[in-house]
Amino acid sequence: MSAPGAWLSGTTYATGVSDAVTGYDAATGSERWSVPLSGDICQASPTQSSKGLVAVVYRTGKELKSPCTRFAVIDITDGSVLWKTALRTTLKPQGLGMTVAVTDQVAAIGWPAVGEEAAAAGGSFGFRLTTGRTVWTAPAGGCTSDEHAGGKILVTRSLCGGDWKGGTHRVGHRDPATGKATWRYTAQATDVWIVSADPLVVGVSSGPYEQDAPDRLVSFSPQGRVQASWKVRKDVYATGCRTWKRRCGGIAAAPGTVYLATHDAGNADSIHAFDTAAGKRRWSFTPDTERARVLIPVQTDNSGLTVYMRPTGMRGSEVLHLTAADSKATQLMKMPDSPGFTDTPDRNLVDLDVTDPLYYADRTLFLHCRGDFNYPIAASMTMVLTTR
């Protein structure tokens, strides 16, 4: 059972659970509402619209290999379902590499062609967010698959030549009214990831297929022009970009800045801030602790970056805020240290890929583990930590 999806909106924290999406009171954890689904959630939008609307794709039945062809848009502020639909396709996607995205105009789903004989088996659908009216039912013209990322505007990465092991990738926008694609960037590469939709940043892998991570980041101006391109060593930076995990959870972006965590074996983790206009590192932050700690970017705001410091066997987790200008650190929250060698509550709950987003607000940290085989914890789990 997999239960992707985690969102915080006002006083409601909502997550995917077995065959449902459930909303909880963010302060008490009491269940406020639950939306039942016909089967497990295959994928969910990592972001929400400005009015708290999210999208999920889920299985047609309870069986493990039931196809992922049911789609729903849910208002997480009150648990109401705006609409549900069945994807009209003869394909039977199983969720591998699937992406779901929402903007204030559109809800979209896409999945890749997989396998040597599946050159035309990728899929893509777009719907008006508030009405469910179909906008498109296939990948962009001349392309075999789409993946989507939400923000102020929908960003689409399409494979438009080659196969699932590499080829011609195009990144741009699909019009929420017509579905027409407007390309901003084309790369001949092994793989391309949408790192951030707003600001637009993409990751590019030019190495062998087995590399399974970008070796270069490319940033764009609001007008869609390439601003900078810089190398990213996959043995140093924990980007969280994987072939079948299409969200780059280890990277956080804000206008003008991209934040990456290092995870270099034998060295303490650091946070590096890169100027997106020049592709140059602006500063580096390493916490002053007696032992190396794993650092994970959580979220950005107008003044900087919130960082989760993962617990060790004896030291409790911490939440820090780093200023965008000079990396000045402020401790926002610290969980108690373990009295012995027993595990702290959230140890190993968050992996370096950060497949589901973390949230921090009002001295409270929200963690969700979807429970698939890629996590160190097999069961779906939600944990909320606070020092209030």
Phi, psi and omega in degrees: 000131176238141184223069179290163177109124176206128184214143175241124180220106181063241181261013181243131171246123183240144178218161168286140174227185181297116176058032182190168165241130185235139178252140183235153170293122187295336182272324187248340184082000179290142182289129178263322182198163176211134179254109180287146179234161184287341181197185181299151174285128178273320178198157182221154177292128180288343179241175179231163176285174182295343180253015175081027178265134179232164180230144177224147170247138187217169187282156181284343182205184184279345182293149185301321184258019172300137184294151179269080185229020174248140188224138181216148172244128188235139174270109186281353177288331180223000178080013179279148177261117179291315178192158173230153177207161172258132178289122182276090182212146175276350178283160180233071182297144181253002175104348181294125179070010183285143176232147176230139182215151174227147165233187177286352181248329193217150168244132186224153176222144177210154175211155188272162166286133184233127176103158184295332184253022183241039187299335182242024188261005176286160182223161178199134176223146174226139182225148170299131189298317188272338185246337185082005179296134182289131178255318174212159184227013183206161175302161179306150184308128180084004183241157184256348178198155177233152161226150189232151174224139184262156178185216174294331178219148182290133174248134182236134171249124183238144172267116189235042180148130185101201180224191186293351177260007177143159179159210181267118180250138176236138179239133180185210183238144169254124185301126182292348179262327186240339185083358181293138182268137172240109186278140177250335188205139177231135180221137170268106190206167174292318179200157177222137179240146169274104181285316180211139177273328184213099004287160182281118176222134178237152174253141184233131174252121178251000181271193180295158182304323183293349181297318170057035177192151180288147173248004180207141173247143179232127179251155185230150174283166176302337178275358176092011178268144177297126177267312185205157175220128182217154183284147177227113181284122183289342177274359179244314186262134177267084185284334184078004179276125177224158182302315183261359172245092193283359177262130180272077189290345181273001182241136174239142183227146174221163179307118178091349186217140170240132181250131177230146175261139173272148174215071185263117184308130178091352180236155177292144176294147176224164170249130177246136176252126180249137175283117184288340180285330184242345183073020182254146177289128182271317177201167178228139179234128174234124183294148179272084180232162183283344179225153177298137181236146177279128181249137181226121175298136182255300184200157178253159172216187185296338186253349180163216189231136170266133186235137174262125176258108186295145181289161171252190180297333183237340184259132179289161180290160178224156172239126182241156170240128179250129179289143183294329186285317189217011176067021176300128187260137173234128178282123180265328184200144173220127176276155182298149173287156177284138180290344180214222179259016175285152183290143169286158189304320187260014180296131178069010178283333181243121177268175185292338179283337179047059185297322175250139187292149171264155175225146174228133176199135172053054178057033181224133180247128183252122182237138176223131176245121187289337173089021176270181189290349181279348182265152176292338176254123188284332185271148172295137185209140171240133179224131179240123182248142180210157173240016180289000000 
